[in-house]
């Protein structure tokens, strides 16, 4: 085990096939850290997959629609691991959305759309957005 404080930045293309390899890197960081995060991994994986899927499906789609699909858009990620929490941030290339008018407290449904943010809110201890709505942060307390 190494340091109890880890900060990593990642960047991936806006492609679904990049999600699993990224999560493997993140879980390796967790395994190599001095924190015990075994019980958090499941919740982190659910939240991370939803955050990244939303970044690709919504953020990239809107950016590509506005600027042309040939642009080389990237999704930027931050991982912070310390003794009391894990913080995972995802910023997409899109213009954002009106997160202040989303009802995140209702339990997720099994509908094909509209459940991702509710799921993230359920499995994380805190979820927040930047003012533009194109960066989401999920916090997991240890």
C-alpha positions, 0 to 999 in steps of 0.5 A, a space after each residue: 500500500 502506498 500513500 493515503 492521498 491519491 489524485 489522478 487526472 484522466 482523459 478519454 475519447 467520447 466512446 463507450 468502449 473506453 469506459 471499462 479500461 478506465 474503470 480498471 485503472 481507477 480500481 487499480 488506484 483504489 487497490 494500491 491506495 492505503 484506504 479500504 474501499 472494497 465496499 465502495 467499489 460497487 457504488 463507485 462503478 455504478 455511478 462512474 458508468 452512469 456519469 460517463 454514459 451521460 457524458 457520451 450520450 448527452 455532453 458529446 452529442 450536444 457538442 458534436 451537434 453544435 461543432 461538428 462530429 469530426 471534432 476530437 472531443 474528450 471527457 476529462 476525469 478526476 479521481 481523489 482518494 483520501 482517508 475519509 472519502 473518494 471523489 470522482 468528477 466527470 466533465 464532458 465537452 457539451 454545453 451542460 444542462 439545467 441540473 437545478 430543475 432536475 428532481 433527483 430525489 425520486 427513486 429510480 425507475 426501470 425506464 430506459 431513459 431518465 434514471 442515471 442521475 437518480 441512480 448516481 444520487 442514490 449510490 453516492 453520499 453527495 452529488 453536485 454539478 458545476 454551474 454550467 451543468 457539464 461537470 458532475 462530482 460524486 463523493 463516496 465517504 469511507 
